Amino acid sequence: MLRLFLGNHLFVLFLIPFLVFAYLFCNHSIGYFEYTTSLDLGFWGLVKVKAIANYLPWLSGILVCLNAYILNYFFNSNGFYEKNSYIVSLLYVILLSYYRSFYYVDGLLLAHTFILLTIMLIFKLEYNSDGRKISFNFGFFIGVAVTFHPSLIFILPFLWLMMTRIRPFVFREVILVIIGLIIPILYSLLLAFYVNKEINFNFIESTKRYSQKELIFLVSLILFALLLLSSWFGIRNKTAKSSIRFRKNTQVLYLFFWFSFALGIIDWFFYQQYEWFCYSVIPIALFLPFSYLNVKSKFIPHLLFYSIFIFSVIKFFI
């Protein structure tokens, strides 16, 4: 399976929906992640969906596939590797399968989509080109993501750092990012006031609580860390031979990884939950291909990959 996705074979993308369906079927049959009749949509409120609750897993499956394709397109279109590769979509699906949002759509999974669009726009910034339009647009996208998952509001200083990795600090562009971010948040708050919905302004508090198994999370965390370590050697080899632009892009992804990891730590520290770590799946899925594409010895990365994949299935039965 891994060899198929590492090659330049476009048809393997048609296998992604089947893999997503297999995970959804396992969860539906065994009930590993609890059933839900409401959607936590952040500032848009807690929406009761009892009448269509049976269709929520399929909606989440569509979003997961969409995000996987967007992320893979992002990887190939930005020249992370000399040839097209479709391993990123596979890694995204397998890594995200450890989190509840994979199986029941909520604001967090919707935020994933808009974060992906934000990162794609950041990568379009050029050192000597006018970045005002792009700055407003990715500010708007991250603003939409914040409306679905308010804790993402803390990404604002990281956005400025990401911008300065690619181009000089321009005050007007920073203002445009803030304006773009405020607009969707303002609309969502006005709608909430209009329909008399209560808004929780505690940005680090989730509306819903989910039970998760610590053993599963800890084992997966160890496996992810080991595979990330192996990818570091591949990234180092790639960086030594690559352009300055690639190094800057890598720094942007590092910044987003540390932000998402810090967000997960907050979730764990205050609420003993692990769901917010799922944002780190985005940069991890972009880093891990270098475990296979730019290293001489691939035995350990292959072993770790299949360990993560097998454990992602075994977890349903633990």
C-alpha positions in Angstrom: 0.0 0.0 0.0 2.7 2.5 0.9 4.6 1.8 -2.3 1.5 2.6 -4.4 1.0 6.0 -2.7 4.7 6.9 -2.9 4.7 6.5 -6.7 3.3 8.9 -9.3 0.1 7.1 -9.8 -3.0 9.4 -9.7 -5.4 6.5 -9.5 -4.5 5.8 -5.9 -6.5 8.9 -4.9 -9.6 6.9 -5.7 -8.6 4.5 -2.9 -8.9 7.2 -0.2 -12.7 7.2 0.0 -12.6 3.4 0.5 -10.1 3.7 3.3 -12.2 6.4 4.9 -15.3 4.3 4.6 -13.5 1.3 6.2 -12.7 3.4 9.3 -16.3 4.8 9.5 -17.7 1.3 9.2 -15.4 0.0 12.0 -16.5 2.8 14.3 -20.2 2.4 13.4 -20.0 -1.4 14.1 -18.0 -1.2 17.3 -19.0 2.2 18.6 -15.5 3.3 19.7 -16.3 7.0 19.5 -19.6 7.8 21.0 -22.7 8.6 19.1 -23.8 12.2 18.9 -27.1 14.1 18.2 -25.6 17.6 18.1 -22.9 19.5 16.4 -20.6 21.9 18.2 -20.1 24.7 15.6 -18.3 27.2 17.8 -19.8 30.7 17.5 -22.5 29.3 15.3 -23.8 27.4 18.3 -24.7 23.9 19.4 -26.9 22.5 16.6 -29.4 19.7 17.3 -29.3 17.2 14.5 -31.1 14.2 15.9 -33.2 13.7 12.7 -30.1 13.4 10.5 -27.6 12.0 13.1 -27.1 8.8 11.1 -25.8 10.8 8.2 -23.2 12.8 10.1 -20.4 10.1 9.7 -20.9 10.3 5.9 -20.6 14.0 6.0 -17.4 13.8 8.0 -16.1 11.2 5.6 -16.6 13.6 2.7 -14.8 16.4 4.5 -11.9 14.1 5.4 -11.5 13.1 1.8 -11.7 16.7 0.7 -9.1 17.8 3.2 -6.8 14.9 2.2 -7.0 15.9 -1.5 -6.5 19.6 -0.7 -3.4 18.8 1.4 -2.0 16.5 -1.2 -2.5 19.1 -3.9 -0.8 21.6 -1.7 2.2 19.3 -1.3 2.6 18.7 -5.0 1.9 22.2 -6.2 4.5 23.7 -3.9 7.4 21.5 -5.1 8.1 19.7 -1.8 9.4 16.8 -3.9 10.7 16.6 -7.4 7.9 14.3 -8.5 4.2 14.2 -7.7 3.5 11.9 -4.7 0.2 11.0 -3.1 1.4 9.7 0.2 0.2 12.9 2.0 -3.4 12.1 1.5 -2.9 8.6 2.9 -1.0 9.9 5.9 -3.6 12.6 6.6 -6.4 10.0 6.7 -4.6 7.5 8.9 -3.4 10.1 11.4 -6.7 11.8 11.6 -8.5 8.5 12.2 -7.2 8.6 15.8 -9.5 11.6 16.5 -13.2 11.8 17.1 -13.7 14.5 14.5 -12.9 12.0 11.8 -16.1 10.1 12.6 -18.6 12.8 13.5 -18.4 16.2 11.8 -18.1 19.2 14.0 -16.6 22.7 14.0 -13.1 21.3 14.5 -13.2 19.4 11.2 -14.7 22.3 9.4 -11.9 24.5 10.8 -9.4 22.0 9.3 -10.6 22.9 5.8 -10.3 26.6 6.3 -6.8 26.3 7.9 -5.7 24.3 4.9 -6.9 27.1 2.6 -5.1 29.7 4.9 -1.8 27.9 4.6 -2.1 27.6 0.9 -2.6 31.4 0.6 0.3 32.1 2.9 2.5 30.0 0.6 1.5 32.3 -2.3 3.1 35.3 -0.7 6.2 36.6 -2.5 9.1 38.5 -1.1 8.9 41.5 -3.5 5.2 41.4 -4.5 2.2 43.2 -3.1 0.7 40.9 -0.5 -2.3 42.9 0.6 -5.0 40.9 -1.3 -3.5 37.6 -0.1 -3.2 38.9 3.4 -6.9 39.9 3.6 -8.0 36.6 2.1 -6.1 34.3 4.4 -7.1 36.5 7.3 -10.7 35.9 6.2 -10.3 32.1 6.0 -8.7 31.9 9.4 -11.5 34.1 10.7 -14.0 31.5 9.4 -12.0 28.8 11.1 -12.2 30.7 14.3 -16.0 30.9 14.1 -16.1 27.1 14.0 -13.4 26.6 16.6 -12.9 29.7 18.7 -9.7 28.6 20.4 -7.9 29.2 17.0 -8.1 32.9 17.8 -4.7 32.4 19.5 -3.1 31.7 16.1 -3.0 35.4 15.2 0.5 36.2 16.4 1.7 32.9 14.8 0.2 34.2 11.5 2.4 37.3 11.7 5.4 35.2 12.3 4.5 32.9 9.4 4.2 36.0 7.1 7.6 37.3 8.2 9.2 34.0 7.3 8.4 34.7 3.7 8.4 38.5 3.3 9.3 41.6 5.3 6.9 42.9 8.0 4.4 45.3 6.4 2.0 47.0 8.8 -0.8 47.5 6.2 -0.8 43.8 5.5 -1.1 43.0 9.2 -4.0 45.3 9.5 -5.7 43.6 6.5 -5.2 40.2 8.2 -7.0 41.5 11.3 -9.8 43.0 9.3 -10.3 39.8 7.3 -10.3 37.8 10.5 -12.8 40.1 12.3 -15.4 40.1 9.5 -16.6 36.4 9.7 -16.4 36.5 13.5 -18.5 39.6 13.6 -21.1 38.0 11.3 -21.3 34.8 13.4 -21.7 36.9 16.6 -24.4 39.1 15.1 -26.3 35.9 14.0 -26.0 34.5 17.5 -27.4 37.7 19.0 -30.2 37.7 16.4 -31.4 34.2 17.3 -30.8 34.7 21.0 -28.1 32.0 21.3 -25.7 32.1 24.2 -22.1 32.6 23.3 -19.2 31.1 25.3 -16.4 33.6 25.2 -14.0 31.3 27.1 -12.0 30.4 24.0 -10.2 27.4 25.6 -13.4 25.7 26.7 -15.2 23.2 24.5 -19.0 23.1 24.4 -19.0 19.3 24.5 -16.9 16.8 26.4 -15.8 13.5 24.8 -14.3 10.5 26.6 -11.1 9.3 25.1 -8.8 6.4 26.0 -5.4 7.5 27.3 -3.6 4.3 26.3 -4.6 4.8 22.6 -3.5 8.4 22.6 -0.2 7.8 24.3 0.8 4.9 22.1 -0.2 6.8 18.9 1.8 9.9 20.3 4.9 7.7 20.7 4.5 6.3 17.2 4.0 9.7 15.6 7.0 11.1 17.5 9.3 8.3 16.2 8.1 8.7 12.6 8.5 12.5 12.9 12.1 11.9 14.1 12.8 9.8 11.1 11.3 12.4 8.8 13.6 15.0 10.3 16.6 13.4 8.7 14.8 13.4 5.3 13.9 17.1 5.7 17.5 17.9 6.6 18.8 16.2 3.5 16.2 18.0 1.4 17.0 21.4 3.0 20.7 21.0 2.3 20.0 20.8 -1.5 16.9 23.0 -1.8 16.2 26.7 -2.4 15.8 29.4 0.2 12.1 29.4 -0.6 11.7 25.8 0.5 13.5 26.6 3.8 11.2 29.5 4.4 8.1 27.3 3.7 9.4 24.7 6.0 9.7 27.3 8.8 6.1 28.3 8.2 5.0 24.7 8.8 7.2 24.4 11.9 5.5 27.4 13.3 2.0 26.0 12.7 3.1 22.6 14.1 4.2 24.3 17.4 1.0 26.3 17.6 -1.2 23.2 17.1 0.9 21.2 19.6 0.5 24.0 22.2 -3.2 24.1 21.5 -3.3 20.3 22.2 -1.4 20.8 25.4 -4.0 23.4 26.6 -6.8 21.0 25.8 -5.0 18.2 27.8 -4.0 20.4 30.7 -7.4 22.0 31.3 -9.8 19.4 30.2 -7.8 16.1 30.0 -8.9 15.7 26.4 -6.7 15.2 23.3 -8.9 16.3 20.4 -7.2 19.6 19.7 -3.9 17.8 18.9 -5.6 16.9 15.6 -4.5 20.2 14.1 -1.0 18.9 14.2 -2.0 16.3 11.7 -1.8 18.9 9.0 2.0 19.7 9.3 2.8 16.2 10.3 1.3 14.7 7.2 3.4 17.2 5.2 6.6 16.3 7.1 6.3 12.5 7.1 6.8 11.9 3.4 10.4 12.9 3.8 10.8 9.8 5.9 10.5 7.8 2.6 11.5 10.2 -0.2 14.9 11.6 1.0 16.5 8.9 3.1 18.7 5.9 2.2 17.4 3.5 4.8 13.6 3.1 4.6 13.1 0.0 6.8 12.4 1.9 10.1 10.1 4.5 8.5 8.2 1.7 6.8 8.0 -0.3 10.0 6.7 2.8 11.9 4.1 3.5 9.2 2.6 0.1 9.2 2.6 0.1 13.0 0.6 3.3 13.0 -1.7 1.9 10.3 -2.3 -1.4 12.1 -2.8 0.3 15.5 -5.3 2.7 13.9 -7.4 -0.4 13.2 -6.7 -2.3 16.4 -7.7 0.6 18.5 -11.4 -0.2 17.7 -11.1 -3.5 19.5 -9.2 -2.3 22.6 
